[in-house]
Amino acid sequence: MKKKNPNLFSFGKVYCSIFGHKLRVSKNVTDHIHEYQCAKCGMEMTDTANGFLARLTPKFKETNEYLAKIHRRRKGKSLAQAS
């Protein structure tokens, strides 16, 4: 099994350190919270509660999954009530 070494040289990381990340939405958690992934180096980021971007850590992933679950449930209820 091959292990990933985080210290490996990457042209994507060099590009991003010079020119900045090229973030694209990879997942819509709610209408206001999104997960992003850099097209060059693959770094994942997410929106925080105060509106800034932060690295997508396991804690943020868990929080985003929970928020998505609540959002889907509330959206489902509001659609059922509207009919």
C-alpha positions as CSV (number, residue, x, y, z in Angstrom):
1,M,0.0,0.0,0.0
2,K,1.4,3.4,-1.0
3,K,1.3,6.2,1.6
4,K,0.9,9.8,0.6
5,N,3.7,12.0,1.7
6,P,2.5,15.6,2.4
7,N,6.0,17.0,1.9
8,L,6.3,15.9,-1.8
9,F,7.0,18.6,-4.3
10,S,4.0,19.7,-6.4
11,F,3.9,22.2,-9.2
12,G,0.3,22.9,-8.2
13,K,1.3,24.0,-4.8
14,V,4.0,26.2,-6.2
15,Y,1.6,27.8,-8.7
16,C,-0.9,28.4,-5.9
17,S,1.7,29.9,-3.6
18,I,2.6,32.4,-6.3
19,F,-0.7,33.2,-8.0
20,G,-3.2,32.1,-5.4
21,H,-5.7,29.2,-5.4
22,K,-8.3,28.7,-8.2
23,L,-11.2,27.6,-6.1
24,R,-14.3,26.0,-7.5
25,V,-17.4,24.9,-5.7
26,S,-17.2,21.1,-5.1
27,K,-20.3,20.7,-2.9
28,N,-23.3,22.9,-2.0
29,V,-23.9,22.2,1.7
30,T,-26.8,24.7,2.1
31,D,-27.9,27.8,0.1
32,H,-25.2,29.8,1.9
33,I,-22.4,27.3,2.8
34,H,-20.3,25.7,0.1
35,E,-17.2,23.4,0.0
36,Y,-14.5,24.5,-2.5
37,Q,-11.6,22.7,-4.1
38,C,-8.6,24.3,-5.8
39,A,-8.4,23.2,-9.4
40,K,-4.5,23.4,-9.3
41,C,-3.4,21.8,-6.0
42,G,-6.6,20.1,-4.7
43,M,-6.7,22.0,-1.4
44,E,-10.2,21.9,0.0
45,M,-11.8,24.9,1.8
46,T,-15.2,25.7,3.2
47,D,-17.2,28.8,4.4
48,T,-17.1,29.5,8.1
49,A,-19.8,30.9,10.3
50,N,-18.3,34.4,10.1
51,G,-18.1,34.4,6.3
52,F,-14.5,33.6,5.8
53,L,-12.8,30.6,4.1
54,A,-11.0,28.0,6.1
55,R,-9.3,24.7,5.3
56,L,-11.7,21.8,5.2
57,T,-10.7,19.8,8.3
58,P,-12.4,16.6,9.5
59,K,-14.3,18.7,12.1
60,F,-15.6,21.1,9.4
61,K,-16.6,18.1,7.2
62,E,-18.6,16.6,10.1
63,T,-20.2,19.9,10.7
64,N,-21.1,20.5,7.1
65,E,-22.6,17.0,6.8
66,Y,-24.8,17.7,9.8
67,L,-25.8,21.1,8.4
68,A,-26.7,19.5,5.0
69,K,-28.8,16.9,6.8
70,I,-30.8,19.6,8.7
71,H,-31.1,21.7,5.5
72,R,-32.5,18.8,3.5
73,R,-35.0,17.9,6.3
74,R,-36.2,21.5,6.6
75,K,-36.5,21.9,2.8
76,G,-38.5,18.7,2.6
77,K,-40.9,19.8,5.2
78,S,-41.4,23.2,3.6
79,L,-42.1,21.6,0.2
80,A,-44.6,19.2,1.8
81,Q,-46.4,22.1,3.5
82,A,-46.6,24.2,0.3
83,S,-48.5,21.4,-1.6
